[in-house]
């Protein structure tokens, strides 16, 4: 466990920002920072994905290491723990060349132990590292209403709070390094449960002849009300499986949560079932679809199977 640094984190004014990863979530988060007036230098493995952010006024860096000379705070939003490890802890990783006082913020949902390892390496360079995974999907990223769960040095959290508030509606410090990741894993455990409930309800409604759109109006304001029902159920009704959050990334998150639970001697049977169902969705070729594609696994399991290209819109069921 990381011991809190004796040196408080202070940032220059104006602060220069660096950013790695401009995907579904990273691009709109960068856009909010640019509109707020921050100087932003970016790097991404696929340069074409960064064009929209560059068009808004960001500068381009040729490598993650180049960001070190142009940023006081460097943020990352990538896909998997291996990507995070390479960026921060690789032979030519950021922390091998970090300057004293620099702050590193990883918004990726990753492993708590990796967040602790990164914080330790930053501490050795007299720098700071925060794990700050977010929740809210592409909708929250575009609206600037993300929930940000932060672990790491308290003074670094306080120094970066104004930056977090540019695209975050709820910004919470959960403790030392790794605690932000633990909080996000709790979020993913909760989402897994609500997602299976929503998808099963819609499959049931369709088979029972209940109109899906009317159903959402009925249960969407009652005790069943939740983010998944409000934002993803309408997409399911239209068989829109475009990603706001990739299936393959959710499988990764659930796998991390199950591994952490096993380490702590916990059994999470509900999460284990949903994890297996999502692995089935991936095996059907939908790893890059949105998490609402869980519906496809349920359809494959139904006694009278309807494939994704045969099944009608769930909203077409007659009203009763």
Order of alpha helices (4+ residues) and beta strands (2+ residues): beta-alpha-beta-alpha-beta-alpha-beta-alpha-beta-alpha-beta-alpha-beta-alpha-beta-alpha-alpha-alpha-alpha-alpha-alpha-alpha
